[in-house]
Amino acid sequence: MKFNNQAALPPADEIEGSIQGHRDGHGFLLRDDGQQPDIFLPPNEMRAVLHQDRVRVRVVRQDRRGRPEGRVVEIIERPARPLIGRLLQESGVWLVAPEDKRYGQDVLIPANALGQAQPGQVVVVELTEPPALFGQPVGRITEVLGEVDDPGMEIEIAVRKYGVPHIFSEACLAQAAALPDKVRATDKRQRIDLTDIPLVTIDGEDARDFDDAVYCEPAKVGRSKGWRLLVAIADVSHYVQTGSAIDIDAYDRATSVYFPRKVIPMLPEKLSNGLCSLNPDVERLCMVCDMLVTTKGEVHAYQFYPAVMFSHARFTYTEVAAILANTRGPEAAKRSERVRDLLNLHDVYQALLQSRKARGAVDFETVETQIVCDDNGRIEKIVPRTRNEAHKLIEEAMLAANVCSADFIAQGKQHGLYRVHEGPTPEKQDLLRSYLKAMAVGMTISENPQPSEFQAIAEATKDRPDAQQIHTMLLRSMQQAIYTPINSGHFGLAFEAYTHFTSPIRRYPDLLVHRVIKAILGHTKYQLPALPTPGDAHAKLSKRLAKRVAPPLAPGEKPRKKETGAALAETQSWEAAGLHCSANERRADEASRDVESWLKCKYMREHLGEEYSGIVSAVTSFGIFITLDAMYVEGLVHITELGGEYFKFDEARQELRGERSGIRYAIGTRVQVQVSRVDLDARRIDFLLLDEDDGLPARSAKEWGKDKPKATTPPRNPSRPAGRADADAPSGARAKKGQARARRGKSSGKRT
């Protein structure tokens, strides 16, 4: 489809990519080649295209902010993804307003395409006519989800909005149903019998699938004391064969998706909660990482082997923390036969923690929250999620097993998926250095920064009043971790090689790692199955591989040989799998955050007009984001509500400063606010800033009347919307780039 009958220019003059729509009508082209910056598309260029369309554009000018501005010359592909929205009737015309505001146009619905839908209901729409320069898109209703306030509606919307697979194929379910209900004698062949080893699981109170079990005992390590640490992981690969119907569905999902009160699992329930789950008092197949750990927390030796185990107890984090805190308390009395084993686990954890500190791994304390819902899915309260000694104990044991699995794959010289977390980009390094200098921290990062430098700055500033602001900026400079067959280490954890081995029930990369480990043990080579690849991933990866700058070689490391032919094709296949798993991990995170944002907005609708204390959690050129102390809910105070003067955004200090009054708003600033507006569709909560002296809303720019200076506020930042480098921002948020970066790097608790 060509525009304006223009002749095609040479490919070098045109750029291909995907459209990223914005709720305000404009958009961006996210380039296939991964180069920056994204190309700005003004509203008139967005009339005939939709969010997520693949297009070819030509850069025609630089806009007034210096951004490249493009013109769409060809629509390459329109993804066949349905739209979700509410059915409305306006002046006799039926239309659906998309729930995802990045789709900037309503969809017209002919009267004969309504099905059984009623006005106001949430529906699924299939496009029958795409948008045009002078016409809206047209569609037909294919599914009615229900009323907007129905319990669980937020999850029904999210899984369709983000394209999360939520229905297993018939072939997958049939294959799962044919599996046995328990471990058979034939399944135990060529496995180590660990049923007499008192392995236990330690998980949250609401956990239903148990991936991992642990056991520790004192042992001689060389001539010194140490520990034998066993980490047993559910052997999903025994039941999910490469290329099978279950495998295809699992790959398509790539991860389980966790919502408040509901989980969309990667595997059918018979596997995830039954046959593969390490439930107590039943035999289960497992893959074991058996380690010898020194008193300094170093893994002296390790081995992998398939085994059959018997979980001797199902512990919760709360229970284990209570036992460790008081070995003579009531919790310990109930589990007296396991107390010694838990103390051994705590001892090896202390040693592993010592090694972590010696490596200089980044370990910032962050506050995570948990939404507590009633039976109807309505929020009862939002509480901080406490991370106790038991959480940290399990985390260190899992880290040790993951490092051993990465080393084992590297030693076996096979492809696999590493969990790679690269250091900050040069641009982020420069921004962080400027910030540290502006804040008079007295420390900075080197030209080739190490994680220990970040940890040292965090430790040195932890008692400062602005410690939260500094730690947030340190986290913002980090990149997102990805799955890739090309190992370049894990910066945040300070590991030379790291992978995911410990959660094959809920993560597909872990399942692949298990298969590769088994292949090495069996002296064979694992071949990726002929699974669907993410669109044109291979073509994109070829471009990226061609442009990749090789990381600096470690001392004594030989340069990688340039791959060609079959070797290059195999690497690209693994990269495609890594790209797919990384993208679906982000998709799951976005869907989960979208549901949480929906629930929080519904919760805050009941508190309109109420006043709360809070803290500035992010600062942007268009306002400040406030997190309430009592509710852990975040909302925006727009810059037009900060008063009648010009506020300038200082990027180096990450603050807004009033030019006349000198009032400053930075991360960590304490404020009083009033809940002024809640937009459920946009997932947005607006606050008014209160005058701390009289408790009244501060005068906004709109209220200053004649005294209001001209040009009181800078233009609102039309930064690209949530969904790309800022994928951690809630969907529908208005350019919440600062918020997204502030959240990046948060620990997921038990699993890393």
C-alpha positions in Angstrom: 0.0 0.0 0.0 1.7 3.3 -1.2 0.9 6.8 -0.3 0.6 9.7 -2.7 1.7 7.5 -5.6 5.3 8.2 -4.7 8.0 6.2 -6.4 9.9 3.9 -4.2 13.3 5.3 -3.1 16.4 3.2 -2.7 16.1 1.2 0.6 18.9 3.3 2.2 16.7 6.3 2.1 13.7 4.5 3.8 13.5 3.0 7.3 11.4 0.1 8.3 9.9 -0.4 11.7 6.8 -0.8 13.9 4.4 1.9 14.8 4.2 2.9 18.5 1.0 4.9 18.9 0.4 7.6 21.5 -2.9 8.5 23.2 -2.5 12.1 22.1 -2.7 11.2 18.4 0.9 11.2 17.3 3.2 8.2 17.1 6.8 6.9 16.7 8.5 4.5 14.4 10.5 2.0 16.4 13.2 1.1 14.0 13.9 -2.6 13.1 17.6 -1.9 13.1 17.5 -0.9 16.8 19.1 2.5 16.1 18.1 5.6 18.0 16.4 7.9 18.0 12.9 6.8 17.2 11.2 8.7 14.3 8.4 11.0 15.3 5.2 10.7 13.3 2.8 13.7 13.6 -1.0 13.1 13.9 -1.7 13.6 10.2 0.7 10.7 9.4 -1.1 8.4 11.9 -4.5 8.7 10.3 -4.1 5.7 8.0 -2.0 3.6 10.3 -2.6 1.9 13.6 -0.4 1.0 16.7 1.8 -2.0 15.9 1.6 -1.7 12.1 4.8 -2.4 10.4 5.6 0.4 8.0 8.3 2.0 5.9 8.9 5.7 6.4 11.1 8.5 5.0 12.6 11.2 7.3 11.5 14.5 5.9 12.6 17.0 8.5 13.7 17.7 12.0 10.9 19.0 14.2 11.4 21.9 16.6 12.8 19.7 19.3 15.4 18.2 17.0 13.7 14.9 16.6 13.6 13.2 13.1 10.1 13.5 11.7 8.9 10.9 9.2 6.4 10.4 6.5 4.8 7.0 6.0 5.5 5.7 2.4 4.3 2.1 2.7 2.4 -0.2 5.1 4.3 -3.5 5.1 2.2 -5.5 7.5 -0.9 -5.2 9.7 -0.9 -7.6 12.6 -4.1 -9.6 12.8 -4.6 -8.7 16.5 -8.2 -8.0 17.7 -9.0 -4.8 19.4 -10.7 -4.6 22.8 -12.9 -1.7 23.8 -16.3 -0.5 25.0 -19.3 -0.4 22.6 -20.8 3.1 22.4 -23.6 4.7 20.4 -23.3 8.3 19.4 -26.0 10.0 17.2 -27.2 6.6 16.0 -23.7 5.5 15.0 -22.2 2.4 16.7 -18.5 2.5 17.5 -16.0 0.9 19.8 -13.5 3.0 21.7 -10.3 1.0 22.0 -9.3 0.2 25.6 -5.6 0.7 24.6 -5.4 4.4 23.9 -2.3 3.9 21.7 -4.9 3.0 19.0 -5.8 6.6 18.3 -9.1 6.0 16.4 -12.5 4.6 17.3 -13.7 1.7 15.2 -17.0 2.0 13.4 -19.4 -1.0 13.8 -22.1 -1.6 11.2 -25.5 -2.4 12.7 -25.4 -5.9 11.2 -22.0 -6.6 12.9 -23.0 -6.0 16.5 -23.8 -9.6 17.4 -25.4 -9.7 20.9 -23.4 -6.8 22.3 -25.2 -4.0 24.3 -24.1 -0.4 24.7 -21.4 0.0 27.4 -20.2 -3.6 27.3 -16.6 -4.6 26.7 -16.2 -6.3 23.4 -13.6 -7.8 21.1 -13.5 -6.4 17.6 -12.0 -7.8 14.3 -11.2 -5.1 11.8 -12.9 -5.5 8.4 -11.6 -2.3 6.9 -8.3 -0.6 7.9 -8.2 3.2 8.5 -7.6 5.5 5.6 -6.5 9.1 5.4 -10.1 10.2 5.3 -11.9 7.3 6.9 -12.1 5.5 10.3 -11.4 1.8 10.6 -14.5 -0.5 10.4 -14.9 -3.8 12.3 -17.3 -6.4 13.6 -17.8 -7.7 17.1 -16.5 -11.2 17.6 -16.8 -11.6 21.4 -18.6 -10.0 24.2 -16.6 -10.0 27.5 -19.2 -8.4 29.7 -19.8 -5.3 31.7 -16.8 -3.1 32.6 -17.3 -3.7 36.4 -17.7 -7.5 36.2 -15.3 -9.3 38.6 -12.1 -10.3 36.7 -12.9 -8.1 33.7 -9.5 -6.4 34.1 -7.8 -9.8 33.4 -10.0 -10.6 30.5 -9.1 -7.3 28.9 -5.4 -7.6 29.7 -4.8 -11.0 28.2 -6.5 -9.9 24.9 -5.0 -6.4 24.9 -1.4 -7.8 25.1 -2.1 -10.9 23.1 -1.3 -13.3 26.0 -2.2 -16.9 25.0 -4.7 -18.0 27.6 -6.4 -21.1 26.0 -4.4 -24.3 25.5 -4.8 -26.1 22.2 -6.9 -29.3 22.1 -3.8 -31.3 21.1 -1.9 -29.9 24.2 -4.7 -30.7 26.6 -5.1 -34.2 25.1 -1.4 -34.9 25.5 -1.4 -33.6 29.1 -4.4 -35.8 29.9 -2.6 -38.9 28.6 0.3 -38.4 31.1 0.4 -40.5 34.2 -0.9 -39.2 37.6 2.3 -40.2 39.4 5.9 -41.2 38.9 6.1 -44.7 37.3 8.8 -47.3 37.9 10.0 -46.9 34.3 10.5 -43.1 34.9 13.1 -43.8 37.6 15.5 -45.7 35.4 19.0 -44.2 35.2 18.2 -41.7 38.0 19.8 -41.2 41.4 17.5 -42.1 44.2 17.3 -39.1 46.6 14.0 -40.1 48.3 15.9 -40.5 51.6 17.4 -37.0 51.4 15.1 -34.6 53.4 14.7 -32.0 50.6 12.1 -29.4 51.3 10.3 -26.6 49.4 10.2 -23.0 50.6 7.7 -20.7 48.9 5.0 -18.1 49.5 1.8 -18.9 51.2 -0.2 -18.7 48.0 2.2 -20.7 45.8 0.6 -23.6 44.0 3.5 -24.8 41.8 6.8 -25.8 43.4 9.8 -25.7 41.1 12.6 -26.1 43.6 13.6 -28.0 46.7 16.7 -27.5 48.8 18.9 -29.4 51.3 22.2 -28.6 53.0 24.5 -30.5 55.3 28.1 -29.8 56.5 30.8 -31.4 54.4 34.5 -31.4 53.9 35.7 -29.2 51.1 39.3 -30.1 50.5 40.9 -29.9 53.9 38.5 -27.3 55.2 34.9 -27.2 56.4 32.1 -26.3 54.1 28.7 -27.5 53.0 27.0 -29.8 50.5 24.1 -27.8 49.0 21.5 -29.6 46.9 19.1 -27.7 44.6 16.6 -30.0 43.1 14.5 -28.6 40.2 11.3 -30.1 38.7 12.3 -32.2 35.7 9.7 -30.8 33.3 11.8 -31.9 30.3 11.1 -35.5 31.1 7.4 -35.0 30.3 7.5 -32.1 27.8 9.2 -33.6 24.8 10.9 -31.3 22.2 8.4 -30.2 19.5 5.4 -31.9 21.1 2.0 -30.2 21.3 2.6 -29.2 25.0 6.0 -27.8 24.0 4.6 -25.7 21.2 2.0 -24.1 23.5 4.7 -23.6 26.2 7.0 -21.9 23.7 4.1 -19.7 22.5 3.5 -18.5 26.1 7.2 -18.5 27.1 6.3 -17.7 30.7 3.5 -17.9 33.2 1.7 -14.7 33.8 0.8 -13.7 37.4 -2.2 -11.5 38.2 -3.7 -10.8 41.6 -5.8 -13.9 42.4 -5.1 -15.6 39.1 -2.3 -17.2 37.2 -2.2 -18.0 33.4 0.3 -20.9 33.5 2.9 -21.8 30.9 2.0 -25.5 31.2 -1.4 -27.3 31.7 -2.5 -27.6 35.3 -1.9 -31.3 35.4 1.8 -30.6 34.9 2.3 -27.2 36.7 0.3 -28.1 39.8 0.5 -31.8 39.7 3.0 -34.2 38.0 5.9 -31.7 37.8 5.3 -29.7 41.0 7.5 -30.8 43.9 4.5 -31.3 46.2 5.1 -32.7 49.7 5.0 -36.4 50.5 5.0 -37.7 46.9 7.8 -38.9 44.6 8.8 -36.5 41.8 11.4 -36.4 39.1 14.0 -33.7 39.3 17.3 -32.4 37.9 19.8 -31.7 40.7 22.6 -29.3 41.0 24.8 -30.8 43.7 27.4 -28.3 45.0 30.3 -28.1 47.5 30.4 -24.6 48.9 33.4 -23.2 50.9 33.1 -21.1 54.0 33.9 -18.1 51.8 30.8 -18.8 49.7 32.6 -20.1 46.7 31.3 -23.2 44.8 34.3 -25.5 44.9 32.8 -28.2 42.8 29.4 -29.2 41.4 27.7 -31.9 39.4 24.3 -32.2 37.6 22.3 -35.4 37.5 18.7 -36.6 37.0 17.1 -37.9 40.2 13.9 -39.0 41.9 13.1 -37.1 45.1 10.5 -37.0 47.9 9.7 -33.6 49.4 9.8 -34.0 53.2 8.1 -30.6 53.9 6.4 -27.7 52.3 7.6 -24.6 54.1 6.5 -20.9 53.7 8.9 -18.0 53.9 7.2 -16.7 56.9 7.4 -20.0 58.7 11.1 -20.5 57.9 12.0 -16.9 59.0 10.2 -17.5 62.3 12.1 -20.8 62.9 15.5 -19.1 62.1 14.6 -16.2 64.4 13.7 -18.5 67.3 14.7 -22.2 67.2 12.8 -22.8 70.4 9.6 -21.1 69.4 6.2 -22.7 68.5 7.0 -22.8 64.7 10.3 -24.7 65.4 8.5 -27.1 67.8 6.1 -28.1 65.0 9.0 -28.8 62.6 11.6 -30.1 65.1 13.0 -32.8 62.7 13.8 -30.2 60.1 15.2 -27.4 62.2 18.8 -28.6 61.9 18.5 -28.7 58.1 17.2 -25.2 58.0 20.1 -23.9 60.2 22.5 -25.6 57.7 20.8 -23.8 54.9 21.1 -20.5 56.8 24.8 -21.1 57.4 25.5 -21.7 53.7 23.4 -18.7 52.8 25.6 -16.5 55.1 28.7 -17.8 53.2 27.1 -17.2 49.8 26.1 -13.7 51.0 29.7 -13.0 51.9 30.8 -14.0 48.4 28.1 -11.7 47.0 29.5 -8.8 48.9 33.0 -9.7 47.8 32.0 -9.7 44.2 30.4 -6.3 44.6 27.0 -7.3 43.3 24.4 -4.7 43.2 21.9 -5.2 46.1 19.6 -2.2 46.6 16.7 -2.6 49.0 13.4 -1.7 47.2 9.8 -1.8 48.4 7.5 -4.2 46.5 3.8 -4.3 47.1 1.1 -6.9 47.2 -2.5 -6.3 46.3 -4.9 -8.1 48.7 -8.3 -8.7 47.0 -11.7 -9.9 48.3 -13.7 -12.7 46.7 -15.1 -10.4 44.1 -11.6 -9.2 42.9 -11.9 -5.8 44.6 -8.9 -4.4 46.4 -9.2 -4.6 50.1 -5.7 -3.2 50.8 -2.2 -2.7 49.3 0.6 -3.8 51.6 4.4 -3.9 51.3 5.8 -7.3 50.5 8.3 -8.1 53.2 11.5 -9.8 52.1 12.8 -11.8 55.0 15.8 -14.0 55.6 14.0 -17.0 54.1 13.5 -15.1 50.8 17.2 -14.2 50.7 18.3 -17.8 51.6 16.4 -19.3 48.7 17.5 -16.6 46.3 21.2 -17.2 47.1 20.7 -21.0 46.6 19.0 -20.4 43.3 21.7 -18.0 42.2 24.4 -20.6 42.9 22.6 -23.3 40.9 22.0 -20.8 38.0 25.7 -19.9 37.9 26.7 -23.6 37.8 24.3 -24.3 35.0 25.8 -21.4 32.9 29.3 -22.7 33.6 28.3 -26.3 32.7 26.8 -25.2 29.3 29.9 -23.1 28.6 32.2 -26.0 29.5 30.1 -28.3 27.3 30.5 -25.9 24.4 26.9 -26.0 23.4 24.4 -23.3 22.6 22.0 -22.3 25.4 20.2 -19.3 26.6 22.1 -17.1 29.0 20.5 -14.5 31.2 22.5 -11.5 30.2 22.5 -8.1 31.9 24.9 -5.7 30.3 26.4 -2.7 31.9 25.0 0.8 31.4 25.2 2.4 28.0 27.7 5.2 27.5 24.8 7.7 27.3 23.4 6.5 30.7 26.9 6.6 32.2 27.3 10.2 31.2 23.9 11.1 32.6 24.7 9.3 35.9 28.1 11.0 36.2 26.5 14.4 35.7 23.9 13.7 38.2 26.4 12.5 40.9 28.4 15.6 40.3 25.4 17.9 40.5 24.3 16.2 43.8 27.8 16.6 45.3 28.0 12.9 46.0 31.8 12.9 45.9 32.0 9.6 44.1 31.5 8.7 40.5 31.8 5.7 38.1 34.8 4.9 36.0 35.0 4.7 32.2 34.4 1.0 32.4 32.2 0.8 35.5 31.9 -2.3 37.6 28.9 -3.3 39.7 31.0 -2.8 42.9 31.2 0.9 42.0 27.4 1.2 42.1 27.1 -0.8 45.3 29.8 1.4 46.9 27.9 4.6 46.0 24.7 3.1 47.4 26.4 2.2 50.6 28.1 5.6 51.0 24.9 7.5 50.5 22.4 5.3 52.3 22.2 7.7 55.3 21.7 10.9 53.2 18.3 12.5 53.2 18.2 12.2 49.4 19.4 8.5 49.5 16.2 7.3 47.7 16.7 9.7 44.9 20.4 8.7 44.4 19.6 5.0 44.5 16.8 5.5 42.0 19.2 7.1 39.6 21.6 4.3 40.0 18.8 1.8 39.2 17.7 3.9 36.2 21.1 3.6 34.6 20.8 -0.2 34.4 19.7 -2.0 31.3 17.1 -4.7 31.2 18.2 -8.3 31.3 17.6 -10.5 28.3 17.9 -14.1 27.1 20.6 -14.7 24.5 23.0 -17.5 23.4 25.9 -15.0 23.4 27.2 -14.7 26.9 28.4 -11.3 28.1 27.8 -11.8 31.8 25.3 -10.4 34.3 26.4 -6.9 35.4 24.0 -6.5 38.3 24.9 -9.8 40.0 28.5 -9.5 39.0 28.7 -13.0 37.4 30.8 -13.8 34.3 28.1 -16.2 33.2 24.6 -16.7 34.4 21.5 -18.5 33.2 18.0 -19.5 34.4 17.8 -23.2 35.5 15.5 -23.1 38.5 12.0 -22.5 37.2 11.1 -24.7 34.2 7.4 -24.9 35.3 6.9 -21.2 34.6 9.8 -20.1 32.3 10.6 -21.6 28.9 14.3 -20.6 28.9 14.8 -22.8 32.0 13.2 -25.7 30.1 15.7 -25.2 27.3 18.6 -25.0 29.7 17.5 -28.4 31.3 17.5 -30.0 27.8 20.9 -28.7 27.0 22.3 -30.0 30.3 20.8 -33.4 29.7 22.3 -33.4 26.2 25.8 -32.7 27.6 25.3 -35.4 30.3 24.3 -37.8 27.5 27.2 -36.8 25.2 24.8 -35.6 22.6 23.9 -32.2 21.1 20.6 -30.5 21.7 18.8 -29.2 18.6 16.2 -26.5 18.9 12.8 -27.8 17.7 11.1 -26.4 14.7 8.9 -24.0 16.7 7.3 -20.9 15.5 9.6 -17.9 15.4 8.5 -14.4 16.3 7.5 -12.9 12.9 10.5 -11.8 11.0 12.9 -12.3 13.9 15.6 -13.9 11.8 15.8 -10.9 9.4 15.9 -8.5 12.3 18.6 -10.5 14.0 20.7 -10.7 10.9 20.8 -6.9 10.9 21.5 -6.7 14.6 24.3 -9.3 14.5 25.9 -7.4 11.6 25.9 -4.2 13.6 26.9 -5.7 17.0 30.0 -4.3 18.6 31.8 -7.2 20.3 32.3 -6.7 24.0 35.9 -6.3 25.2 37.8 -9.6 25.7 38.7 -10.7 29.2 42.4 -11.3 29.9 43.5 -14.4 28.1 40.2 -14.8 26.3 40.5 -15.7 22.6 38.4 -13.7 20.1 35.2 -15.5 18.9 35.5 -16.9 15.4 33.1 -15.3 12.9 30.3 -17.7 12.3 29.1 -18.6 8.8 26.7 -21.1 7.3 25.1 -23.7 9.6 26.8 -22.3 12.7 25.5 -18.8 12.0 22.0 -20.2 11.3 22.0 -22.1 14.6 23.1 -19.0 16.6 20.4 -17.0 14.9 17.8 -19.7 15.8 18.9 -19.5 19.5 18.8 -15.7 19.3 15.3 -15.8 17.9 14.3 -18.0 20.8 15.9 -15.6 23.2 14.3 -12.6 21.6 10.9 -14.4 21.8 11.3 -15.3 25.4 12.6 -11.8 26.4 9.7 -10.1 24.5 7.1 -12.4 26.1 8.6 -11.8 29.5 8.0 -8.1 29.0 4.6 -8.8 27.6 3.7 -10.7 30.8 5.1 -7.9 33.0 3.1 -5.2 31.0 -0.1 -7.3 31.3 0.4 -7.7 35.0 1.1 -4.1 35.6 -2.0 -3.1 33.5 -4.2 -5.2 35.7 -2.7 -3.8 38.9 -3.1 -0.2 37.5 -6.8 -1.0 36.7 -7.4 -2.3 40.2 -5.7 0.6 41.8 -7.7 3.1 39.8 -10.9 1.4 40.8 -9.7 1.4 44.4 -8.9 5.1 44.3 -12.3 6.1 42.8 -13.6 5.4 46.2 -11.2 7.9 47.7 -11.8 11.0 45.5 -11.3 14.2 47.4 -9.3 12.6 50.2 -5.9 13.9 51.3 -2.8 11.9 51.8 0.9 12.3 52.4 3.3 10.9 49.8 6.7 11.1 48.3 7.9 12.2 44.9 8.8 8.9 43.1 9.6 10.3 39.6 10.2 13.7 38.0 9.6 14.6 34.4 9.3 17.7 32.3 5.5 17.6 32.5 5.0 17.0 36.2 5.8 14.9 39.3 4.7 11.4 40.2 3.7 10.9 43.8 3.5 7.5 45.7 1.2 7.7 48.6 2.6 6.5 52.0 -0.5 4.7 53.2 -1.6 3.0 49.9 1.5 2.6 47.8 -0.5 4.0 44.9 1.2 6.4 42.4 -0.4 9.4 40.7 0.6 12.5 38.7 0.6 16.1 39.7 0.7 17.8 36.3 3.1 20.8 35.9 0.1 23.0 35.3 -1.0 22.3 38.9 2.3 23.3 40.5 1.5 27.0 40.6 1.7 30.1 38.4 5.3 30.2 37.4 7.7 28.6 35.0 9.1 25.3 36.3 12.3 24.1 34.5 13.2 20.5 34.3 16.8 19.9 35.4 17.8 16.6 33.8 21.1 16.4 35.6 19.5 16.8 39.0 16.3 15.1 38.0 14.2 17.9 39.5 11.7 20.6 38.7 12.7 24.0 39.9 10.5 27.2 40.0 12.4 30.1 38.4 10.9 32.8 40.7 10.4 31.0 44.0 13.2 28.5 43.7 10.8 25.7 44.8 12.3 22.3 44.0 10.6 19.0 43.4 13.0 16.0 43.3 12.7 12.3 43.9 12.3 11.9 47.7 10.5 15.2 48.3 7.7 14.8 50.8 4.3 16.4 49.9 0.6 16.5 50.8 -1.8 15.8 48.0 -5.5 15.4 47.3 -7.0 12.8 44.9 -8.6 14.9 42.2 -9.3 12.6 39.3 -9.2 8.9 38.3 -9.3 7.8 34.7 -9.9 4.1 34.6 -9.6 3.8 30.8 -6.2 5.6 30.8 -5.1 3.9 34.1 -4.3 7.3 35.4 -4.7 8.9 38.8 -4.3 12.7 39.2 -3.4 14.5 42.4 -3.6 18.1 43.4 -0.7 19.5 45.5 -1.8 20.8 48.9 -0.4 23.8 50.6 1.2 22.3 53.7 0.2 25.4 55.9 -3.5 25.5 55.3 -4.3 22.1 53.7 -5.8 23.8 50.6 -5.0 22.9 47.1 -2.1 25.0 45.8 -3.2 27.6 43.2 -2.9 26.1 39.7 -1.8 28.0 36.7 -5.5 28.1 35.5 -6.5 30.0 38.7 -3.9 32.8 38.5 -6.0 34.8 36.0 -4.4 38.0 34.9 -1.4 37.7 37.2 -0.3 34.5 35.4 3.0 35.1 33.5 3.0 34.3 29.9 4.4 30.8 28.9 4.0 29.6 32.5 4.8 26.0 31.5 7.0 24.4 29.0 5.3 22.2 26.3 4.3 18.8 27.6 6.9 16.3 26.8 5.7 14.2 23.8 8.2 11.5 24.7 7.5 8.0 23.3 4.8 6.1 25.1 5.0 3.2 27.4 6.1 0.1 25.6 9.6 0.3 24.3 12.8 1.1 26.2 10.4 2.3 28.9 8.3 -0.9 28.8 8.0 -0.9 32.6 5.6 2.1 32.5 1.9 1.2 32.9 0.0 1.1 29.6 -1.8 4.4 29.0 0.5 6.5 31.2 1.3 9.8 29.6 5.0 9.8 28.8 5.9 8.3 32.2 9.5 7.8 31.2 10.8 8.8 34.6 8.5 6.4 36.4 9.5 3.5 34.1 13.2 4.0 34.7 12.7 4.4 38.4 11.1 1.0 38.5 13.6 -0.8 36.4 15.9 -3.2 38.2 13.5 -4.1 41.0 14.1 -7.5 42.4 11.5 -10.1 41.8 12.0 -11.4 45.3 12.8 -15.1 45.3 13.9 -15.7 41.7 16.5 -13.6 39.9 
